[in-house]
């Protein structure tokens, strides 16, 4: 429930505003500027009614202090004397509106309703602006497997049923979740992603459900959780398998009862959001080992959607590669137009253990390091992709194939032993001198392998 702070030294004004607003909002009152500022610092206040004339402080000075603490909080000034100059000064200092006593009841309701409608719109835009890249991103595909995935996602989108998206890391699970959200009736509401693996277990409950002031050490003010912030939008639990078992019990109840409470509060809040979840783990195995609740699994997986790894839908590799080439080329202002045929073969041959995320990172790295050219050639690829070329290039000679194989074997061995050349030479059954000669001959260099976050 939204909290409105009334700072006014007249008891009748406080009681009038309570009568008008208490049905829909929690009204908190203060008789002085000092008490009002203390409440503002220690409570979760969403809006303020502020009297111009107070016994201890000037209302305009208090307005300035409020705006220093929280420039976004709406403040409506109250006065018994209608002065245009005072109203103008208040608006310049950041007041949202100006009311003259005695108030019109309906005017108060309209003002408050409009303020909170505007705040809701601002909150949506703030959430959406954080996700511009993801929301505007197109799902690029050619394979029948991805067509089937999106066809199922499209069928699931209009309904309220929970969806569990499975697939290996980097395969695009969150992108599919966002696709479902965009195709649903909730598309104009927030999409709130909760990355379960990134939240410490001790903070999990307060992050999701929110907390009341004083619920635990460090809870100095009320804070809404992700479920509350999402409103009537979509909540996406990424890597749901990382959720602590103790919290899984509470999430099951939330899904069953469609309500929850902030930590430290007995007041229930209705769950309006739709729940989507994703995991790269085999949750059925997690259930057998006692790490995931079977009842929660079935609550989440009313509609299961599985995304295959990139190596099982190779038709998508080149369309994705060219999409990222265009995307990053535009962002960086570089002129790269295409890949050579050998690069295309190498991209198609590689198994992409990091899936689409790895492909995206590789293309971005290439453009950062080698972006000032029209065509990306084999020498521009990372080592792990270049070493595939001997297998896939049909035009090279037997000697060249042997040389490429030897180069690949040496590189793999050096990486295996963290570039300890003595151990690598012993493993390859050659002298350290011969190994050094071959490293120099083939131009083998140590490169940092890409690490996906």
N, C-alpha and C positions, 0 to 999 in steps of 0.2 A: 504494500500500500504506500502511495506517495506521501511524503511528509512535508507539511507546510508550516513554516515558522512565522508566528505573528509577534512583532515587537511593537508594543503599544502600552502606554501607561493607563489607559482607560479600560476598566474591567468590562464595561458594557460592549466596547468594540471587540474585545477578545471573545466574549460570549456570543455575540452576533455572528462573527465569522465561524465559530465552532458550529453553531446551529446550521448555518448555510452549507458548510463544507464537510462536516464530520461523517456524513453518510458514505462519501466516496474517498475521503482522504483522512490521514491522521494529522490533527491540528495540534501544534505545540506552541505554548505561549511564553512570553517574557515581558516583564514590566519595565525593564531598563535596557539601554544599549549594551552595558557590560554583560548582563545576563544573556542577552541575545547573542552576542559574539561568542560567549562560552559554549552555548548550545550549538552554534554553527560549527565551531571547531571540533566538538566532540560527538556530534550526531550526524546522521545521514539525511541532510536537509535538501529537498528538491526545489523549494520555492520560498520566497520571503515576502510578507507584508510588513512594511516599515513605516512607522510614524515619523513625520518631519520633526515634531517637537517632543522631545523626551526630557525627563528630569535631569539626566546626567550627561547626555551627549547630544550634539546636533545630528539630526537624521541624515543630512547630506554627508557629514564626516563618516558616519557609520556605513553609508552606502559605499564610499570609497574604500573603507577597510574590507567590506564584504567582497568587493571586486578584486582586491588584492589576494584574498584567500581563494576565491573561486570566481574567475571572470565570466563563467558561463551560467551562473545561477541567476534565474529571473527574479528581479526585485520590483514590487509594486509599491509606490510611495503613497502614504495616507496623510491627509491633513484636513483640519477643520476650516482652514482659510484658503480660498481659491486665489492664488496669485500666479499669473502667467509666467512671470520671471522665475519664480521658484520651480515651476514645472519644467521650464526650458533648461534650467541649471541641472535639475535631477536627470533629465533625459541625456544631457551631455555627459554626465558622470556615469551613465550606463544603466539607468532605471529602465525597466521594461514598459511601465505604464504609471499613471498618476490618477488617484481617486480622491474625490472630495467627500468628506463626511457631511450628512448621513449618506449611507450607500444605498444604491439600488440593488436589491438581492439578485435579480436576474443578470444584471451587469457583472456582478462578481462571479457568478457561475460561468458566464460566457468567457470572461477574461481568463479564469483559471483553466477552463477546458481548452481554450486556444493555446495557452502557454504549454500545457502538457502534450497537446497534439503536435505543436512545433518541435518540442524536445524529442518526441518519438521519431519524427521525420529526420531530425539532425542525427540521432543515434543510428538510424538505418543507414544514412549516407556515410557516417563515420565507419561503420562496419563494412559497408560495401566498398568504400574507397581503399580500405586495407587489402581488399581482395580483387582489385581491378584486373591484375594480370590473369588470375585464375578464372574469374568470371567471364572475361572477354576471350579467353583461350578457346580455340576450336579443337575438338577431338578429331585428330587426323587419322584416317584409317582407309585401307583398301580390302582388308581380309574379311572373309565370311565370318570368322570367329568374332571379330569386333562388331560386325553388323548384327550378329545374334545377341551380343552383350547389350548394345544400345537399343535393340528392339525390345528386349526384356525390361531394360531400364525405363523405356518410354511407356510400356504397359503399366509399370509400377508407379510412375510419377503421379497420376491423378488421385491415387488412393492414400489412405492413412496408415496402411500396414507398414511395420518396420521392415527395413531392408538390411541384409548383411552382405557386404561386398568382400569377396575373398580374392587373393592373388598375391604373387610375390612382391617384394619391396620394389618400388619404382615403376610399377606396371600401370599406374593411373587410377588407383581406387578413389582418391579424393576428387579427381576430375569427373569421374562417373557420378559420384555423390552430388557434385555441384550441377551436373547435367539433370539429374532427377529433380533437384530443387528448382532449377530454372523452368522445367517443364511442368511443375506442379502449380496448384492454385496459391501456393505460398511464395511465389517467385518475387513478390514485392516486399516480403518480410526478410529479416536478417537470416543469413546462413552463418552459424557459429560452429567453428571447427575446434574440437578438443583433442589435442594430441596426447593420448594417454601415456605414452612412453616418456614424455618430456616433463611430466608432473611428479614431483616427489610424493611418495606415499603419504607422508604426514600432511600434505596440503591438498590431497585429492578431494576430500569431502567439502572443504571450504571453497575450493575453486568451482566445483560443480553446483553446490547448493547455496553458496554464500554464507554469511555469518552475521550475527548480531553483536553489537558492541559488548565487550566483556566476556564473550563466549570462551576466549582463551587468551593467554598472554600475548600481547601485541594487537589484539582486536580493539583498537581505540575508537572505531566508528563502524556503523553498519555497512555491509558491502553485499550487493546482489551477486549471485553466482551465474554461471553460464546459462543454466536452464531458464533463469529468470530474465536475463538479458535477451535471450533469443525470442521471447514473447511468443507470437504465433508463427514464428519462422521454422527453420530446420536446425536441429543439433546433430552434428556429425562426430561420432566417437571414432577417431582414427586409432588403429592398433588397440582395439578393445580388449584383446587378450592380455594386455599389460595392466589392466585394471585390478587393483588388490581384491582378493576374495571377500574381505570384510565389506568393501563397498559394493561388490556385486549383489549382495543380499539386499542392500538399500535400493540399488538401481532396479532390481526386480520388482520391489514394492512400488516404486515410482511408476514403472510401466503398467503395473496392474491397477493401481489406484488413481493414476493420472494426477497425483499431487505430491508435494514435497514440502519440507520446512528448512529454513536456514539453520545453520549450526547455532545452538543456544536459544532457539525460539520454539514455541509451541504453536505458533500461528502457521496454518497450512496455506500454501500457494498452489493454485491450479496449474498443472502442466498443460500448456497450450501447444507447445512445439511438437513437431514430428521427429522421431528418432531414426537416424541412419547410423550404421556402424561398419567398420572395415577391419580386416586383420590379414596379416601375412602368415599367421600361425595356423596349424591344423587344430581347430578348437575341439574336435572330437577326441584327439589324443590328449589335449589339455584336460578335458573332462575326466578321462580315464586316470590321469595322474593327480587329479584333485585340484588342479590349478584354475579350473573354470567351472562354473555352475551349469549343470545340464538344463535346469529350468530357465535360466537366463538366456542360454543359447537358443532355445526354442522360441522364446519371446522375441529375440532379436532377428532370427532368421525366418520370419514368415515368408519373405521373398528372398531367396539366396541368389546372388549374382557372382559368378566366378570369372575373373579376368585372366586369360592365359598369358604366360611369359612371352616376351618379344620374340624369342627364338622359335616359338610355335606359331607365329604369325608373321613370317618374314616378308610378306607382301606389304606390310606396314612400315618396314625399315626405311626405304628410300623416300616415300612420301613424308615421313616424319623428319628425316634428315634434311630434305629440301625446305620443309616448313621452318625448321630451326635456323637453317642457313639464311632464309629470308628475314625471319624475326630478328635475329641477332645482327644481321647485316644492316638492317634499318636502324636498330638501336645504336649501333656503333658507328654508323656512317661509312661503312666499308663497301667495296664494289664487287665482292665475290659473286659470281653468277652460277657456277655449277661445280660438280665433282668430275674428275677424270673417270674413264671407264674402269681403270684399275681400282680406284678408290671405291667406286660403287660396288665392285665385286668384293672388296675387302669388308665393306660395311655389311654386305649380305652374308658373308662367310662367318663373321664374328658372332659368338653366342649371346652377347650382351647380358652378363649375369646381373648387372644393375638395371636392366630393362630400359624403359623409355627415359628415366632420369639419367642413366649413364649416357645414353645417346645424346641427350640434350646437353649434358655437361661437356662431352667430347667436342661437339660442334662449336659450342661457345669457346672452349679452350683453343680450338684451331683458329677461330676468327680473331681472338685476342693476340695470339702469337704469330699467325701467318695471314692476317686478313687483307693485306694490301696487294691483291692479285685477282685475276679474273677466274682462274680455275684452281681448285684444291687438288694437289697431286699426292702420290703415295708418300713422298718424303715429308709431307705436312702432317701425316697421321701420327698419333701416339704409337710408341713402340709395340704395345700389345696388339694393335691392329695391323701395323706394318708387317709383322712376322707371319701373317696369314697369307701373304701374297704368293709365296712359292707354291702353295697348294692350289690356289685358284687361278693363277695366270697360265693359260694354255700355250702361250707363244714363246716362253723362254726355253733355253736349251737344258739338257740333262745336267751339265756342269753348273749352270746357274741355279737349278733346282737344288743340287747338292749343297752349293754355297749358302743358299737361303736357309736350308734345313740346318746346316751347321751353325749359322749365325743365330737362328732361333734357339737352338739347343744351348749354345753358350750363354745367351742372354738369360734364359730360364734358369740355368744353373747358377749364374752369378746372383740373380735375384733370390734364389733358394737359400744361398749362403750369405745373404746380405752383403754381397760384393767382396767377400773374403776370397781373394784370388788363389791363395794357397789351397784352401779347402775345395774350391771349385775345380782347380786343376787336378787335385787328387781324385775327386769324384769322377772327372772326365777321363781319367787315366792318361794324362799328358803332363808335361813339365810346366812349371809356372811361366818359364820363358816363352814356350810355344803358345800358351794361353794369351800372354800379353801381346805377342805378335798378331794373333788372330783378332783380338779385340781391336787393335789398331788398324788392321787390314780391313775389317768390316765396318769400322767407324762406330762400334758399339759404345753407347754412352748411357750412363745411369740417369734415369728420369724418374720424377715423382709420379707414382700411380695416382689416378684420380680417386678421391675419397668422397662418396656421396653423403650428404648430411641428411 
